[in-house]
Amino acid sequence: MNKCVGTTEAASLLGISSRRLRQLLEKGRVRGAYKTGKFWIIPLFNHLPQITKGTRGPKGKWRTSRPPALAKINVNRNHIGSNMKKSPKDRKPVISV
């Protein structure tokens, strides 16, 4: 039969703080641990509590490439004002891509 311990003793066996051990317990990462009332009962396997590996979060967005830039349309307001005074054949284009 496996020996069972509390959170403070299990934390000292693992070399971590009892608060960190409680975080692992709440995530369900300690194998065979269960809660009785407000106390955690942690079984020992080869004289140590067994912690399962955690999963990593989502990949960073910096790894994804940016979409290609859209074409920019520039409107020259100075040409608009000067074109108002000129005849239609002498007007300059106001839009550039």
N, C-alpha and C positions, 0 to 999 in steps of 0.2 A: 504494500500500500504506500502511496506517495504521501509525503509529509506536506502539510499545508501551513502557510504563514500569512501574516497580515501585511499591510502596505509598507509600513516603516521598515520591517525586517527584510522584505523583498527588495525594497529600494536600496538598502545598504548592501545586500548581496550583489545587486547589479551595478552598484557604483553610481546611481543616479539619485536625484532628489525624489522625495515622496510625492511632491506635486506633479512632477513629470510622469511618475508611475501611475498616478491617478488619471492623468490625461490619456495615457496608453490604455488603461482599463476601460475608460468611457468610450474609447474608439473601438474596443473589442480586440485589441492586438495582443493581449496576454492569454496564452492558451490555457483553457480549463478554468479560468477565474470566474467566480460568481459572487453575487452580493447577497449577504444575509443581513436584513435590516439595513443599517447604515454602514456596515463593515464589509470589506472585500476579503474573500477567502481565495488565496492564490496557491495552487499546487506547485510543488517543486519537481523538476525532472532532472536527474543527475545533480542534485543539490542546488539547482538554480531555476528561477522562473523562466519560462520560454516565451520570448517576444517574437511575434511574426513581423516580417518586413513590411514597411509602409509603401503605399503607392505614391507616385509623384503627381503633381498637379498638371494642369494643361500646359502645353508648350507655349512659349512666349510669342507674342505677336511680332516681335522684331525679326523672327526667322522667316516670316512670309515676305515675298517680294511685293513691291508696290505695283499697282496697276499703271499702265502707260499713261502719261499725261495727255489730257485732251487738248485739242487745238485751241489756241487763244485768239480771240478776235479783238483787235484794238480799234477804237473809234477815236479819231483825231478831232477834238472839238474846235481847234483853231481853224482847220479846213472847213468845218461846217459854217462857221461865222464868215469866213472869207468867200465861200461859195455863194452865200446869199446875195452878195453884191455883184457877182460875175454873171456873164451870160452862160447858158447851159453848155455850150461847146468849150468854154474856157475853164470849167470847174475841175478841181482835183478830186481824186477818189478819197473818201473819208474813212473807209474800212480797210484794214490790212490784217492778213492772217499770219 
